[in-house]
Amino acid sequence: MSPEQQGRVPVIAANWKMNKTVAEAEAFCEALLPRLAEAQGGSEVEVVICPPYLALARVAGLCGAAPVAVAAQNMYYESEGAFTGEVSAAMLLDAGVGAVLVGHSERRQLFGETDLAISHKLPAALRAGLQPILCCGETEDQRDSGQMEQVLRGQIEADLISVADERLVEVVIAYEPIWAIGTGRTATPEQAADACGFIRSLLADRNEAAAARIRILYGGSVKPANAADLLGREQIDGALVGGASLDPDDFATIVAAA
């Protein structure tokens, strides 16, 4: 059954990571929004921009009248307290944010974020009314040693353990093979679709009806040149775009491919 039949609206999300000042973010949005109107051409695509914290409010203000959602790149699961350097869901909502990345590979690898921490963040985001985009994926060594499915199973089961079955459909999942992020390498469309399909099968083991409706994105060196081939696969419901999302023309081209 196709994504359209299951009501899975494609999601194209731009993860700027630690790039763009507030002024640069403003210039990007002013260039992107008219291009998006042309690129989407009336098609149903959910566009999300994930700026750094300091640019969230400005981007949310600029995108408020456009069909573009704004997501944070991270959040903490406590509502307030002595957590220096952290940002709560309430603070994100106050900035006009509607979604949040959770468990990005760089958070896991560089900052030691654990599945336990992620399992607290997901229900906290949902309680606050933020749409979580859960990232998962394997390293090059794990794939080469045949552990891809084992790694994905462990992440999906541990990360979603505290999300109620009736709220699973509110979580967007982004499969991001770590070996294809910022390396110039890209999983083949077949590899990407197979991994996304495997993730859907894991979700179906828990709730088959929800699994059919959950959007599963691919993230890993998505570019204008490969977007159409990746996004044309039935199991891939969109993309989490890194480097190519920093250029408004490239990002608009990827949106058009969806």
Secondary structure, 3 states (H helix, E strand, C coil): CCCCCCCCCCEEEEECCCCCCHHHHHHHHHHHHHHHHHHHCCCCCEEEEECCHHHHHHHHHHHCCCCEEEEECCCCCCCCCCCCCCCCHHHHHHCCCCEEEECCHHHHHHHCCCHHHHHHHHHHHHHHCCEEEEEECCCHHHHHCCCHHHHHHHHHHHHCCCCCHHHHHHCEEEECCHHHCCCCCCCCHHHHHHHHHHHHHHHHHHCHHHHHHCCEEECCCCCHHHHHHHHCCCCCCEEEECHHHHCHHHHHHHHHHC
